[in-house]
Amino acid sequence: MKFLTITLLISTLNILNSCNASQNQGEDSSLPNVVIIYADDLGYGDVSAYGATEITTPNIDRLAHGGLRFTNGYSSSATCSPSRYALLTGGYPWRNEKARILDGTAPLLISTEQMTLPKMFKERGYHTGIVGKWHLGLGDGHVDWNEQIAPGPNEVGFDYAYIMAATQDRVPTVYIENGKVVRSDPNDPIEVSYRENFPGEPTGKDNPELLKMKWHHGHFNTVVNGISRIGFMKGGTEARWVDENMADTFLVRAQDYILAHKEEPFFLYYALQQPHVPRTPHPRFVGKTGM
């Protein structure tokens, strides 16, 4: 079967950076597998294939040099939720007044009746999956994070979903698999608010001694993994992510998805959470660049 990889490296300008395609001769090419890699806040000049000198990106460069390298592009939006809305629906986000940068408690932005990219693939017989950053809202705006969370990615066309609800700097700081918080504990229920803190819960603003990086630009609420976030969260201690491990966690899930569905046509939307703030490289990468 033909295998097609489309790599989208999205900066704050959401520039389409590279595309790689390859096919095996003699195999059925009618239903190519498709992987979209969607980075978060990656600048055009942050990739060495596009001239970066302080950072080397050999694997991205290999995709760029083995396929097509674009040097001009136009974006439907320069921010998180609106650009993802446009990608998955094909609609201009400014036509939806709710398409803005969403809180982690925002309701689902995409109507379950709306045609979406994964629904189109499903109509052609594809298995569809998303791994990584969602940031398009969940539920109806009154989510119980300790129960099944719906509607979400599964209700707008994805057969499989392993996601974070919003951004790395926002609560809830948990992984969600097919509508269920991973490692949730009924004895340590999760509560989330963007209005007020929960009694007795530390914040970056009031408890700077708990931080491993100084808060900035409103990131002074609940402290998770030594980093203060936007919004307030209580409970879910075992479910909370470790920022330095997030890239590897999502990568393994993406690899597992591909291996599980390699014998059938699949569409994978692999939405990276990096290099969006907070920038927390895994220890094996610390000190490897000129920055």
Secondary structure, 3 states (H helix, E strand, C coil): CCEEEEEECCCCCCCCCEEEEECCCCCCCCCCEEEEEECCCCCHHHCHHHCCCCCCCHHHHHHHHHCEECCCCCCCCCCHHHHHHHHHHCCCHHHCCCCCCCCCCCCCCCCCCCCCHHHHHHHCCCEEEEEEECCCCCCCCCCCCCCCCCCCHHHHCCCEEEEECCCCCECCCEEEECCEECCCCCCCCCEEECCCCCCCCCECCCCHHHCCCCCCCCCCCEEECCEECECEEECCHHHECCHHHHHHHHHHHHHHHHHHCCCCCEEEEEECCCCCCCCCCCCCCCCCCCC
